[in-house]
C-alpha cells in the first residue's frame, strides 16, 4: 500500500512544474481577450496599448481611470522622487501621494511624522490597496478614511498621521 502511494506521488511530482505569473494570466485572461476581440469593434487593450505601469492593480484600463481619479485630489503630486517629496513636507501631519520613480507603477504615501519623513507603498504585490489591518477600494478611499476618522496609517511597524496635504509643487 505504502509503495503504491509513493509511486503515485512520484508520478504527480513528475507532472508538476513551476509556472510563472504571466503564464497563469495568459491562460486565465486569454479566453476573455479573445471573446472581447470577437464582440467589440476596434482595438482591444493589450500589454502594448496599456498604461505604462507594472502594478497589477493599475494595469490595463484601470490604470488610466486610477490616474485620472488621483489627478483631481489635492494631495496627489504625480511622479516624483523621495527627495522631491520630502522637500514639500513642512510640518508634522503634511502628506502627499506620489507616483514612484524607482518602482514604476507604484504609488507611495509620503508624510512627515515627528520631524521624520516616512514613505509607505500603498499597493501590495498582489495589487491590493491596504494598510496593516484593512483593505481599500482605491487610494482615495484609503486617504479619505484616515483623514475623516483621524486614524494613523499603520504599515510595516510604522505609523503616519495624516493632517493636511502638502502644497502642490
C-alpha positions as CSV (number, residue, x, y, z in Angstrom):
1,X,0.0,0.0,0.0
2,X,2.7,2.5,1.0
3,X,4.8,1.6,-2.1
4,X,1.7,2.3,-4.3
5,X,1.2,5.7,-2.7
6,X,4.8,6.6,-3.2
7,X,4.6,5.7,-6.9
8,X,1.5,7.9,-7.3
9,X,3.3,10.8,-5.6
10,X,6.4,10.4,-7.8
11,X,4.1,10.4,-10.9
12,X,2.3,13.5,-9.7
13,X,5.6,15.3,-9.0
14,X,6.8,14.5,-12.5
15,X,3.7,16.1,-13.9
16,X,4.0,19.3,-11.9
17,X,6.2,22.1,-13.0
18,X,6.7,25.7,-11.8
19,X,4.7,28.3,-13.8
20,X,5.2,32.0,-13.9
21,X,2.5,34.5,-13.1
22,X,2.5,35.7,-16.7
23,X,1.8,32.1,-17.9
24,X,-1.1,31.9,-15.4
25,X,-2.5,35.3,-16.5
26,X,-2.2,34.3,-20.2
27,X,-4.1,31.1,-19.5
28,X,-6.8,32.8,-17.5
29,X,-7.1,36.1,-19.4
30,X,-6.6,34.7,-22.9
31,X,-10.2,33.5,-23.5
32,X,-11.6,36.8,-22.2
33,X,-9.4,38.8,-24.6
34,X,-10.4,36.5,-27.5
35,X,-14.1,37.0,-26.6
36,X,-13.6,40.7,-26.4
37,X,-12.0,40.8,-29.8
38,X,-15.0,38.9,-31.3
39,X,-17.5,41.2,-29.5
40,X,-16.1,44.7,-29.8
41,X,-15.2,46.6,-32.9
42,X,-11.9,48.4,-32.8
43,X,-8.7,47.8,-30.8
44,X,-8.7,45.8,-27.6
45,X,-6.4,46.8,-24.7
46,X,-3.4,44.7,-24.5
47,X,0.0,44.9,-23.0
48,X,1.3,47.1,-25.8
49,X,-1.5,49.6,-25.5
50,X,-2.0,49.6,-21.8
51,X,-0.9,52.4,-19.4
52,X,2.8,52.5,-18.5
53,X,2.6,50.6,-15.3
54,X,3.6,47.3,-13.7
55,X,1.3,47.2,-10.7
56,X,-1.4,44.5,-11.1
57,X,-4.0,46.9,-9.6
58,X,-3.2,49.7,-12.1
59,X,-2.8,47.6,-15.2
60,X,-4.7,47.9,-18.4
61,X,-7.8,50.2,-18.5
62,X,-8.0,50.6,-14.7
63,X,-4.6,52.4,-14.8
64,X,-6.0,55.3,-16.8
65,X,-9.0,55.6,-14.5
66,X,-7.0,55.5,-11.3
67,X,-4.5,58.1,-12.6
68,X,-7.4,60.3,-13.7
69,X,-9.1,59.9,-10.3
70,X,-5.9,60.8,-8.4
71,X,-5.1,63.8,-10.5
72,X,-8.1,65.6,-9.1
73,X,-7.1,65.1,-5.5
74,X,-5.4,67.9,-3.6
75,X,-2.8,65.6,-2.1
76,X,-1.7,63.9,-5.3
77,X,1.6,65.2,-6.7
78,X,2.2,62.9,-9.7
79,X,5.6,61.4,-10.4
80,X,8.4,62.5,-8.1
81,X,11.4,61.2,-6.2
82,X,11.6,60.7,-2.5
83,X,13.8,63.7,-2.1
84,X,11.5,66.0,-4.1
85,X,8.5,64.7,-2.0
86,X,10.4,65.3,1.3
87,X,11.1,68.9,0.3
88,X,7.4,69.6,0.1
89,X,6.7,68.5,3.7
90,X,6.9,71.4,6.1
91,X,5.2,70.4,9.3
92,X,4.1,67.3,11.1
93,X,1.0,65.8,9.5
94,X,1.8,67.1,6.0
95,X,1.4,64.3,3.4
96,X,1.2,63.6,-0.3
97,X,0.7,60.7,-2.6
98,X,3.2,60.4,-5.5
99,X,3.9,58.0,-8.3
100,X,7.2,56.3,-7.6
101,X,10.2,57.0,-9.9
102,X,12.2,53.9,-8.7
103,X,9.3,51.4,-8.8
104,X,7.2,52.0,-12.0
105,X,3.5,51.7,-11.5
106,X,3.7,52.0,-7.7
107,X,2.1,54.8,-5.6
108,X,3.7,56.0,-2.4
109,X,2.3,57.9,0.5
110,X,4.9,60.3,1.8
111,X,4.3,62.1,5.1
112,X,6.0,63.9,7.9
113,X,5.6,62.5,11.4
114,X,7.6,64.0,14.4
115,X,10.1,65.6,12.1
116,X,10.8,62.4,10.2
117,X,9.7,61.7,6.6
118,X,8.0,58.3,6.0
119,X,7.3,56.6,2.7
120,X,4.7,53.9,2.6
121,X,3.8,51.8,-0.5
122,X,0.1,51.9,-1.0
123,X,-0.4,48.8,-3.2
124,X,0.8,45.4,-2.1
125,X,2.5,42.9,-4.6
126,X,-0.9,41.4,-5.3
127,X,-2.4,44.7,-6.3
128,X,-4.4,45.3,-3.2
129,X,-4.6,48.7,-1.6
130,X,-4.0,48.0,2.1
131,X,-2.8,49.1,5.5
132,X,-1.7,46.7,8.2
133,X,-5.3,45.9,9.2
134,X,-7.6,46.9,6.4
135,X,-8.0,46.9,2.6
136,X,-9.5,49.7,0.5
137,X,-11.3,50.1,-2.8
138,X,-8.9,52.9,-4.0
139,X,-6.1,55.1,-2.9
140,X,-8.6,58.0,-2.5
141,X,-10.7,55.7,-0.2
142,X,-7.7,54.9,2.0
143,X,-6.7,58.6,2.3
144,X,-10.3,59.9,2.9
145,X,-11.0,57.2,5.5
146,X,-7.9,58.0,7.6
147,X,-8.5,61.8,7.3
148,X,-12.2,61.5,8.2
149,X,-11.7,59.3,11.2
150,X,-8.3,60.9,12.2
151,X,-6.7,57.4,12.3
152,X,-3.0,56.8,11.8
153,X,-1.9,54.7,8.9
154,X,-0.1,51.6,10.2
155,X,2.3,49.8,7.9
156,X,5.4,47.7,8.4
157,X,5.7,48.8,12.1
158,X,5.4,52.5,11.4
159,X,2.6,54.9,12.0
160,X,1.7,58.0,9.9
161,X,-0.9,60.5,10.9
162,X,-2.4,62.5,8.0
163,X,-3.5,66.1,8.8
164,X,-3.1,68.3,5.7
165,X,-2.0,67.8,2.2
166,X,1.4,69.3,1.3
167,X,1.3,72.3,-1.0
168,X,1.4,71.4,-4.7
169,X,4.8,71.6,-6.4
